[in-house]
Amino acid sequence: MDILTQLKKQAEQVEILELENEKTTVDYEANQLKTCTVAETRGTAVRVVRKGRLGFAASTDEAARDKLAANALESATYGDRVEFSFPGPQPGPAVRTFDRTVAELPIPRLVEIGREILDLVLPVEPEARCNISLERSVANASIHNQAGLDVSFQTSPLSLGVEIDRISGDDVLIIYDQLGTTLWDAAYLDFAHRLVEQLKLARTLTTIKPGRMPVLFSPAGSLALALPLSQGLNGREVFKGASPLTGKIGEKLFDNKITVIDDGTIDGKFASASYDDEGVPRRRNVLVEQGVLKGFLYDLKTAAQAGVASTGSASRGLFAPPAPALTNFQIQPGETPLKDILAGINEGILVEALLGMGQGNIISGAFSNPLALAYKIEKGEIVGRVKDLSIAGNIYELLKNVGAVSREAQWVFGTFQAPYILIPEMNVAGKV
């Protein structure tokens, strides 16, 4: 007897999630090939609703199905009371998430890609130390429940990440970038070319007098604005009352240049799929439209708590129950070319990365961070790298007055897309 049939006799609702993952990893450390590994994992997670309470259990032991079922039922004795139902069959969008070219990339080819990256970086900066991680996986997931849901999906994630350290006297430069995709991309080295351009720009050191000035956030730098906002848009934080956005749907909270979308249906992106991790169809969720708050991200549980429908945003691991999460988070591009934004800045800074970003309680929107990588803009030109500066502010205030949003946009780390965002005036502090 299969575990779903077994548990249907003892619980009102039953959900079975089965996961398989085969992962190949190649790592370079300090410009040298370090390790090549292959790992396979397989497991089953069970949720039940018994007498109105939610139970959860998971295991990688194929032979322990009876124990897994018993553990799920026992945990329901002490679980949360729930008001939602597992979904029945629904049509999901067609989303491309699997590419045999990626799935069959052999270790020698991954090693070769690592060397290609080194061949781009080291001629430009011979003293650079590169740590490179190349990882390709084949992941299979299936979800079945008592309501007749029976969905499965396959993905082929490919991640190429490069950290470059360059030390010259007391000048320490650390930059990072990453490609993330599930479909083979002929331009797989574009991110490495961007890093090389950053290295070239960073060679020239300059200074700027601290004070209030225009601050232009690059797509990567815009994470400083996006991370607190993404937490504030999470339905779980809204239900807890922790989000500053709670109770403000329909209000104009930001500049009309700001539109924010979370879209789990984009071909080739890490979090894309036809269904979320509860079997609800993925969809494109408009969260902020021209500055107006439109909605939040929900899984089944938080949607029921809010009295709304799930937004297809459930995410989970084998040993963790579902929770609402971002898929592909996008701040929409604007209408102004980057060159025109730069031309309008007499003196300011371009922010590429902050130190300590995302640490602490960021949901309030407040941040105060040293700049890990930033450049001076002078008379419309990027003239060199600046050091020993920090910026502070609150994203909910900063995004009320946006000077410009660029036409150009870029995917950052494979899951976040943003344009260049100009804040007309921010306080930039110098080293004390």
Secondary structure as UniProt FT lines:
FT   HELIX           3..8
FT   TURN            9..10
FT   STRAND          13..29
FT   TURN            30..31
FT   STRAND          32..50
FT   TURN            51..52
FT   STRAND          53..59
FT   TURN            62..63
FT   HELIX           65..76
FT   TURN            77..78
FT   HELIX           100..103
FT   HELIX           107..121
FT   TURN            122..124
FT   TURN            126..127
FT   STRAND          129..145
FT   TURN            146..147
FT   STRAND          150..155
FT   STRAND          158..168
FT   TURN            169..170
FT   STRAND          171..181
FT   TURN            186..189
FT   HELIX           190..202
FT   STRAND          211..217
FT   TURN            219..222
FT   HELIX           223..232
FT   HELIX           235..240
FT   TURN            244..247
FT   TURN            249..250
FT   TURN            256..257
FT   STRAND          260..263
FT   TURN            264..265
FT   TURN            267..268
FT   TURN            270..271
FT   TURN            277..278
FT   STRAND          284..289
FT   TURN            290..291
FT   STRAND          292..293
FT   HELIX           300..306
FT   STRAND          314..317
FT   TURN            318..319
FT   STRAND          320..324
FT   STRAND          329..331
FT   HELIX           338..343
FT   STRAND          347..354
FT   TURN            355..358
FT   TURN            363..364
FT   STRAND          366..378
FT   TURN            379..380
FT   STRAND          381..386
FT   STRAND          389..394
FT   HELIX           395..398
FT   TURN            399..400
FT   STRAND          404..412
FT   TURN            413..415
FT   STRAND          416..430
//
